[in-house]
Amino acid sequence: MPEINILSLTFLPTSDDEYTLGILHLDSQARVQLLSRDVDVDGWELSPDPSTLFQPTRIDESVVNFPDTTILQLISVPPDNDDEFPGGIMVVGGRQILLFELASKESQEKQKGKQKRLDAKKKSTDPAEVAKAKAKERERGERRRNAKFSIDWPWSSVSACVSVSLGPINLSTPNLGALVGVMLAFPLAY
């Protein structure tokens, strides 16, 4: 695994028989990078190439106040029930809370096709084509993608998170109503 300075890890929501690990790390140029790798459970290995579930992205320095005051953390966000939101990954602990959406099945297939073509070019006998393919791969890995949502977070670091299911709730219960009111004060609606 080329990610040496790992800041945070989390398992991303996938199908029952697949596992993908979200990795937040510092690269060799001290930039914060977010990527994912598929986990081969039978071989006890991580894939050598980034997963197509989440495209690698660089986290902007304006968001991150690392390592001055806080440590960044990843939080896995499950998909919604009606499949409009495929799930995501949140980066917390900086000046903003960022939510990055996971790739749809169609987007993953498209990325697999691009990766196959790039791998074929890297195996070429023409050194110029191999160099162009490696440069393209490096450029894809360093690309900064926009978060689906971002919220300015001027307060202290996030110390805990919990998944809450808001199924049928009786808001007339005093304590429960106050709890839901507090949770809704920080909505992530789209």
Phi, psi and omega per residue, in radians:
M1 nan 2.130 -3.095
P2 -1.334 -0.197 3.135
E3 -1.377 1.857 -3.054
I4 -1.604 -0.831 -3.078
N5 -1.666 1.385 -3.080
I6 -1.430 2.273 3.123
L7 -1.692 -0.672 -3.092
S8 -2.773 2.628 3.096
L9 -2.317 2.581 3.002
T10 -2.737 2.576 3.035
F11 -1.415 2.360 -3.127
L12 -1.632 2.653 -3.136
P13 -1.218 2.078 3.111
T14 -2.354 -3.030 3.096
S15 -1.208 2.960 -3.015
D16 -1.082 -0.574 -3.054
D17 -1.745 0.143 3.126
E18 -2.154 2.626 3.109
Y19 -2.351 2.348 3.108
T20 -2.315 2.361 -3.094
L21 -1.871 2.177 3.023
G22 -1.476 2.336 -3.053
I23 -2.253 2.170 3.024
L24 -1.907 2.164 -3.054
H25 -2.595 2.902 2.998
L26 -1.655 2.270 3.105
D27 -1.473 -3.048 -3.066
S28 -1.170 -0.285 3.104
Q29 -1.799 0.323 3.109
A30 1.071 0.539 3.041
R31 -1.730 2.515 3.125
V32 -1.439 2.170 -3.122
Q33 -2.099 2.540 3.075
L34 -2.166 2.218 3.104
L35 -2.626 3.067 3.096
S36 -2.348 2.656 3.090
R37 -2.334 2.408 3.073
D38 -1.272 2.550 3.142
V39 -1.838 2.181 3.036
D40 -1.609 1.733 -3.045
V41 -1.149 -0.710 -3.117
D42 -1.148 -0.685 -3.116
G43 -1.628 -0.028 -3.133
W44 0.966 0.813 -3.086
E45 -2.383 2.797 2.946
L46 -1.752 2.575 -3.140
S47 -1.121 2.522 3.118
P48 -1.234 -0.474 3.123
D49 -1.750 2.616 3.064
P50 -1.023 2.599 3.132
S51 -1.217 2.646 3.060
T52 -1.437 -0.142 3.128
L53 -1.128 -0.594 3.126
F54 -2.506 2.122 3.140
Q55 -1.301 2.399 -3.141
P56 -1.002 2.527 3.111
T57 -2.559 2.685 3.077
R58 -1.719 2.348 3.109
I59 -1.538 2.194 -3.063
D60 -1.091 2.514 -3.128
E61 -1.124 -0.449 -3.139
S62 -1.211 -0.358 3.132
V63 -1.499 -0.577 -2.958
V64 -1.723 2.208 2.989
N65 -1.884 0.458 3.114
F66 -1.340 2.573 -0.145
P67 -1.644 0.336 -3.031
D68 -1.027 -0.864 -3.015
T69 -2.200 -0.602 -3.029
T70 -2.375 2.855 3.056
I71 -1.820 2.315 3.121
L72 -1.316 2.604 3.129
Q73 -2.345 2.653 3.052
L74 -1.843 2.465 3.072
I75 -2.270 2.181 3.116
S76 -1.361 2.364 -3.134
V77 -2.026 2.059 -3.102
P78 -1.221 2.769 3.099
P79 -1.216 2.787 3.063
D80 -1.438 2.959 -3.035
N81 -1.254 -0.491 -3.082
D82 -1.675 0.259 3.042
D83 1.061 0.322 3.036
E84 -1.374 -0.517 3.114
F85 -2.054 2.003 -3.045
P86 -1.362 0.072 -3.073
G87 1.853 3.007 -3.105
G88 -2.916 -2.982 3.135
I89 -2.444 2.275 3.134
M90 -1.816 2.460 3.027
V91 -1.912 2.063 -3.121
V92 -2.158 2.749 3.081
G93 2.007 -0.144 3.128
G94 -1.819 -2.702 3.120
R95 -1.324 -0.283 3.110
Q96 -2.380 2.751 2.934
I97 -1.791 2.178 -3.083
L98 -1.957 2.448 3.038
L99 -2.104 2.066 3.079
F100 -1.844 2.307 -3.127
E101 -1.447 2.485 3.056
L102 -1.330 2.776 -3.094
A103 -1.314 2.548 3.055
S104 -1.289 2.940 3.115
K105 -1.046 -0.715 -3.139
E106 -1.111 -0.767 3.132
S107 -1.133 -0.654 3.113
Q108 -1.125 -0.712 3.109
E109 -1.120 -0.707 3.110
K110 -1.081 -0.763 3.138
Q111 -1.163 -0.630 3.091
K112 -1.105 -0.698 3.098
G113 -1.107 -0.775 3.101
K114 -1.070 -0.721 -3.128
Q115 -1.155 -0.676 3.105
K116 -1.100 -0.767 3.123
R117 -1.124 -0.692 3.123
L118 -1.160 -0.713 3.106
D119 -1.104 -0.673 3.109
A120 -1.120 -0.704 3.110
K121 -1.173 -0.600 3.130
K122 -1.216 -0.373 3.118
K123 -1.617 0.085 -3.115
S124 -1.148 2.756 3.082
T125 -1.500 -0.231 3.121
D126 -1.451 1.997 -3.113
P127 -1.060 -0.574 3.139
A128 -1.162 -0.709 3.121
E129 -1.177 -0.667 3.096
V130 -1.118 -0.753 3.134
A131 -1.112 -0.722 3.108
K132 -1.122 -0.691 -3.137
A133 -1.154 -0.723 3.117
K134 -1.165 -0.662 3.093
A135 -1.132 -0.707 3.109
K136 -1.115 -0.729 3.116
E137 -1.104 -0.751 3.116
R138 -1.113 -0.730 3.141
E139 -1.114 -0.698 3.111
R140 -1.116 -0.676 -3.119
G141 -1.244 -0.432 -3.094
E142 -1.712 -0.006 -3.105
R143 -1.146 2.468 3.083
R144 -1.767 2.064 3.139
R145 -1.758 2.622 -3.133
N146 -1.387 2.484 3.062
A147 -1.264 2.593 3.073
K148 -1.115 -0.729 3.097
F149 -2.412 2.604 2.994
S150 -2.534 2.492 -3.137
I151 -2.311 2.241 3.063
D152 -1.091 2.390 -3.082
W153 -2.287 1.480 -3.076
P154 -1.417 -0.063 -3.065
W155 -1.506 -2.988 -3.104
S156 -1.239 3.138 -3.066
S157 -1.167 2.733 3.075
V158 -1.433 2.151 -3.068
S159 -1.788 -0.294 -3.130
A160 -2.740 2.716 3.040
C161 -2.506 2.721 3.129
V162 -2.569 2.519 3.084
S163 -1.507 2.243 -3.103
V164 -2.131 2.246 3.074
S165 -1.668 2.149 -3.138
L166 -1.748 1.072 3.085
G167 -1.233 -2.677 3.123
P168 -1.073 2.087 -3.081
I169 -2.221 2.389 3.036
N170 -1.636 1.796 -3.079
L171 -1.325 -0.028 3.122
S172 -1.373 -0.293 3.066
T173 -1.198 2.109 -3.001
P174 -0.990 -0.871 -3.078
N175 -1.186 -0.681 -3.130
L176 -1.183 -0.697 3.101
G177 -1.085 -0.708 3.101
A178 -1.143 -0.699 3.128
L179 -1.103 -0.799 3.124
V180 -1.135 -0.664 3.093
G181 -1.061 -0.711 3.096
V182 -1.151 -0.741 -3.128
M183 -1.149 -0.651 -3.100
L184 -1.366 -0.165 3.075
A185 -1.216 -0.259 3.121
F186 -2.212 1.185 -3.053
P187 -1.389 2.601 3.013
L188 -2.078 0.979 -3.126
A189 -1.563 2.609 3.113
Y190 -2.115 nan nan
